[in-house]
Amino acid sequence: MMRLKKISLLRPRVADWSKYPFNIPAIASLESIEINSRVCFFVGENGTGKSTLLEAIASHYGFGLEGGNRDFSPQTTASVRSVESLASALRLSFTRKTGQGFYLRAESFFNVASHVDGLGFSHSYGGKSLHDQSHGESFISLLQNRFARSGFYLMDEPEAALSPQRQLSFLVLLNDLLTGNENIQFLIATHSPILLAYPDTQIFSFDGGRFMRSATAKASRSS
């Protein structure tokens, strides 16, 4: 079974704690994170480091810094490249690493959709250009057509494109994906209380200047 089990910050590799992103308090407090769920959420106010850590994990895994998978890496946003110093200081411990998966970054999803069109890969994303759909429709289409395969999936604020009703549809789809394949794992940075209601997850908070485990939803999916 493919599973991320631990995220560690190799502190001796940090050259200067006064520079971004190591000067973010929650990042500076990070030592190691034990992952024991197939769905893990990062939560916190803007600027607390949740997206920064997610981006660094994506970079360390080999995903494009603006999103996508390991096969294509569009990079038109220079700011995301600043997380590479953090990525090089991370250790990701897997039960089995496949290299498969996808990184969905809401902020730069337009660039990824354009790259998919440019490569002529729309057939792998539902057969219709992601640009020819609404923002919410394109997100759902991506999940339905690209996230069903075994792999490690990272999502940064997917609720940005989803209405409350579509967020509920997202949770149904998420449950279907997890039920249908035990070799799927999700790491999601979010502000959405709707998404955070999904059961049997780990939730890590970046608030208060310290990275900490804040909660675990215990309800069963059948309830």
Helices and strands as residue ranges (DSSP letters): E 4-9, G 11-13, H 25-28, E 32-34, E 39-43, H 50-61, G 78-83, H 84-87, E 90-94, E 101-105, G 106-108, H 109-119, G 122-125, G 130-132, H 135-146, E 151-156, G 158-161, H 164-180, E 184-189, H 193-196, E 202-205, G 207-209, E 212-216
